[in-house]
Amino acid sequence: MTPRPGIPFQEMKTPPPSERTQRWIELDRRHCWHPFTPQSLWGEESEILMIESGRGVWLTDSLGRRYIDGNSSIWVNIHGHSHPRIIAAMKAQLDKIAHSSFLGFSHGPASELAARLTALFPPDTLTRVFFSDDGSTALESALKLAFQAHIQTPGEENRRRFIAFSNCYHGDTMGAASLGGVGAFFEKFRGFGVEVTHVSSAEELESLPAGECARAAGVVIEPVIQGVNRMTPWPAGMLGRLRSWCDANGVPLIFDEVMTGFGRTGRLFACMHEGVWPDFLCCAKGLTNGCSPMAAVLTTEKIYSAFLGAPEEGRTFYYGHSFTAHPVGCAAALASLDLFEEERTLDKLPPKIALIAELSERLRRENPCVSAVRHTGMIAGMDVCHADGSPFLPRERAGERACAAMRPHGLLTRPVVHDTVVFMPPLCIDEEEIRLAFRALDAGIRSLAELPRPE
Ligand SMILES: *Cc1c(COP(=O)(O)O)cnc(C)c1O
């Protein structure tokens, strides 16, 4: 296209918003494949939104409509979108180099980040950092590290079976998925991946037979609150009991803080509520403020030392990804940690947490289509039901429908399972925005009262 005189070329080649959006939707329908999505329903039940930009807690779609980001863009955003401090750090890194390999080389941002992350924990607890790309690969590498450490420790070679919790979620790669306790996601893949025993409580763990304890390769838990399992908190004191059991049985304790890390529960990490330190701590989602895929597994010198020795002893951890310790991700993560201090992010949370608790309890009392709510820190899960209190069937897709109905009220979020609506905003949300979000949650969930009963 040649520019007409007097009209900037840029303007000429940009079609009107609806035309562009239509084109993108068509191309998406023709070529894209969305995660966790029954593709035959994609775009049938609700409009396909093209998110184009974000500022703070607000997202703007390609037609210019604004929404509060009610699930932190799938639980990753912390300080808000396009935070100038984080963008500047990422751009400064891009101006130097976008990517260099951590295999055979190192770089300043990774050194600094490893030091900053380990300094968040008491001395001599979590002192080593193994970087990877996302929550799944963080879990994957923690499992492999634990497994290989046992093989290389005399007397521990038979520790091959992991202990995880019913309904847990630890990611989708084969190893991480094989720990998973949510049948709908993982049943088809049973038999692949690691051996696992599921328990549902600390009591059940404590009453495992001695044979099982001797074979245990690690205990894996989402500390304080399970995410995909309907945002279900654990009883207080749980982590201390797990730590005692693991110490008594010589089993490493693995905390999956992929969702709970970086302030989500009100403390920087969920394990800080109890002051219980694991042998492996996996973090990802919020690490870079959700600005770049990146993960870190923090571990102890004890684990680390099981991998030392001459190369021919074969103790090396042969594991890594092309983008391990990505420099731009490290830069974003460092800036995000700075922001926790500069903006006093955690200090500002208590009134917001109290407001989320108050408004979600009010929803439970006053909205006929809410049967239960659970909240921990900046996380809330709301179970939806028919107006007479009876549960929805999975095929009614009530959670999806409720969330779709929130869009015109200016809120985007998603359910977990089929009937738990999640509210997990960026930590930077203010009280006015929390109130706005709850008005949308209320209206969207209330609209379920009009759903016809399935035959
Ligand atoms: C999201 C999540 C994962 C997986 O992380 P990805 O980055 O999606 O691979 C693992 N564990 C928990 C608790 C999570 O919430």
Ligand as a Chemical Component Dictionary entry (heavy atoms), coordinates in Angstrom:
data_LIG
# 
_chem_comp.id                   LIG 
_chem_comp.type                 NON-POLYMER 
_chem_comp.pdbx_formal_charge   0 
_chem_comp.three_letter_code    LIG 
# 
loop_
_chem_comp_atom.comp_id 
_chem_comp_atom.atom_id 
_chem_comp_atom.alt_atom_id 
_chem_comp_atom.type_symbol 
_chem_comp_atom.charge 
_chem_comp_atom.model_Cartn_x 
_chem_comp_atom.model_Cartn_y 
_chem_comp_atom.model_Cartn_z 
_chem_comp_atom.pdbx_ordinal 
LIG C1 C1 C 0 1.125 -22.915 37.411 1  
LIG C2 C2 C 0 1.675 -23.888 38.366 2  
LIG C3 C3 C 0 2.638 -24.812 37.983 3  
LIG C4 C4 C 0 3.115 -24.932 36.558 4  
LIG O1 O1 O 0 3.746 -23.776 36.134 5  
LIG P1 P1 P 0 3.860 -23.462 34.564 6  
LIG O2 O2 O 0 4.648 -22.205 34.521 7  
LIG O3 O3 O 0 2.458 -23.295 34.076 8  
LIG O4 O4 O 0 4.554 -24.611 33.934 9  
LIG C5 C5 C 0 3.162 -25.656 38.942 10 
LIG N1 N1 N 0 2.732 -25.606 40.209 11 
LIG C6 C6 C 0 1.797 -24.730 40.623 12 
LIG C7 C7 C 0 1.405 -24.705 42.064 13 
LIG C8 C8 C 0 1.231 -23.840 39.713 14 
LIG O5 O5 O 0 0.281 -22.991 40.114 15 
# 
loop_
_chem_comp_bond.comp_id 
_chem_comp_bond.atom_id_1 
_chem_comp_bond.atom_id_2 
_chem_comp_bond.value_order 
_chem_comp_bond.pdbx_ordinal 
LIG C1 C2 SING 1  
LIG C2 C3 SING 2  
LIG C2 C8 DOUB 3  
LIG C3 C4 SING 4  
LIG C3 C5 DOUB 5  
LIG C4 O1 SING 6  
LIG O1 P1 SING 7  
LIG P1 O2 DOUB 8  
LIG P1 O3 SING 9  
LIG P1 O4 SING 10 
LIG C5 N1 SING 11 
LIG N1 C6 DOUB 12 
LIG C6 C7 SING 13 
LIG C6 C8 SING 14 
LIG C8 O5 SING 15 
# 
